[in-house]
Amino acid sequence: MNDSTKATRTLTGRVVSNKMDKTITVMVERFVTHPTYGKIMRRRSKIKAHDAENVCQEGDIVVITQCRPLSRHKSWKLVEITARAGSAVPNPVE
């Protein structure tokens, strides 16, 4: 399979940390149904992503995509910032 035909995996989440150099921590939230009781539960994952220009701030809503491993914990990179921390868009994680 050619790289151009592969579907790249993208996720949307909120930046919870930008204290590392060229790295952000993104909280990605998903909803799953309990297998027995049917209740919808919230599941969260913290993913480290590459931010080459150090442009993200805490609270930004970002889109990240999967890439080759860049370090031990980092296999995602920043695609775009959809909302800044101070904007009027409500926070989807909290």
PATI-94786 format. One record per residue (C-alpha): residue number from 1; x, y, z. Coordinates in Angstrom, 3 decimals. Each point is the difference from the previous one (the first is absolute). Layout:
[NUM; [X; Y; Z]]
...
// end
This chain:
[1; [0.000; 0.000; 0.000]]
[2; [1.336; 3.393; -0.955]]
[3; [0.357; 2.733; 2.656]]
[4; [-2.177; 2.365; -2.025]]
[5; [-2.961; -2.426; 0.115]]
[6; [0.218; -0.703; 3.733]]
[7; [-2.644; 1.590; 2.196]]
[8; [1.720; 2.045; 2.710]]
[9; [-1.487; -0.081; 3.468]]
[10; [-0.920; 3.412; 1.401]]
[11; [-1.324; 0.946; 3.422]]
[12; [-1.287; 3.197; 1.579]]
[13; [0.764; 0.954; 3.587]]
[14; [0.951; 2.703; 2.469]]
[15; [3.590; 0.966; 0.855]]
[16; [0.585; -0.633; 3.707]]
[17; [3.763; 0.634; 0.071]]
[18; [2.557; 1.821; -2.151]]
[19; [2.874; 0.055; 2.486]]
[20; [2.289; -2.217; -2.100]]
[21; [1.999; 1.336; -2.953]]
[22; [-1.780; -0.724; -3.326]]
[23; [-2.416; -2.384; 1.754]]
[24; [-3.590; 0.417; 1.163]]
[25; [-2.196; -2.302; 2.038]]
[26; [-3.495; -0.342; -1.457]]
[27; [-3.011; -1.355; 1.913]]
[28; [-2.219; -1.941; -2.407]]
[29; [-3.483; -0.921; 1.166]]
[30; [-2.192; -2.775; -1.365]]
[31; [-3.317; -1.495; 1.044]]
[32; [-0.536; -3.761; 0.287]]
[33; [-3.026; -2.041; 0.961]]
[34; [0.314; -2.380; 2.934]]
[35; [-0.314; -3.557; -1.340]]
[36; [-2.426; -1.233; 2.683]]
[37; [-1.899; 3.031; 1.277]]
[38; [-0.093; 2.167; -3.126]]
[39; [1.021; 3.171; 1.814]]
[40; [2.032; 2.425; -2.074]]
[41; [3.350; 0.575; 1.686]]
[42; [2.678; 2.626; -0.612]]
[43; [3.519; -1.259; -0.681]]
[44; [3.017; 2.314; -0.213]]
[45; [3.471; -0.553; -1.420]]
[46; [3.067; 2.216; 0.340]]
[47; [2.084; 0.016; -3.167]]
[48; [3.334; 1.716; -0.566]]
[49; [0.239; 1.759; -3.372]]
[50; [2.724; 1.864; -1.894]]
[51; [-0.408; 3.786; -0.194]]
[52; [2.958; 1.142; -2.107]]
[53; [-0.524; 3.773; 0.414]]
[54; [-1.158; -0.025; 3.654]]
[55; [-3.180; 1.884; -0.976]]
[56; [-2.539; -1.831; 2.202]]
[57; [-1.148; 1.274; 3.374]]
[58; [-1.835; -1.849; 2.760]]
[59; [-3.720; -0.177; -0.701]]
[60; [0.273; 0.108; -3.798]]
[61; [-2.138; -2.431; -1.993]]
[62; [2.275; -1.749; -2.520]]
[63; [-0.058; -2.666; -2.704]]
[64; [2.839; -2.544; 0.087]]
[65; [0.918; -2.770; -2.412]]
[66; [1.943; -3.208; 0.393]]
[67; [3.527; -0.111; -1.399]]
[68; [3.193; -1.990; 0.318]]
[69; [1.474; -0.283; 3.517]]
[70; [1.869; 3.210; 0.790]]
[71; [1.093; -1.042; 3.493]]
[72; [-0.843; -2.609; 2.609]]
[73; [-3.462; 1.393; 0.783]]
[74; [-0.675; 2.243; -3.003]]
[75; [-1.633; -1.390; -3.176]]
[76; [-2.428; 2.837; -0.778]]
[77; [0.470; 3.447; -1.540]]
[78; [-1.989; 3.213; 0.032]]
[79; [-2.109; 0.693; -3.105]]
[80; [-1.923; 3.150; 0.945]]
[81; [-1.321; 2.079; 2.863]]
[82; [-3.783; 0.176; -0.338]]
[83; [-0.707; 2.259; 2.998]]
[84; [2.182; 2.106; 2.245]]
[85; [-0.240; -0.179; 3.793]]
[86; [-1.622; 3.422; 0.450]]
[87; [-2.623; -0.353; -2.728]]
[88; [-3.758; -0.325; 0.569]]
[89; [-0.119; -3.701; -1.004]]
[90; [-1.052; -2.123; 3.017]]
[91; [2.493; -2.491; 1.375]]
[92; [-1.085; -3.532; -1.098]]
[93; [2.058; -1.912; 2.585]]
[94; [-1.215; 1.618; 3.185]]
// end
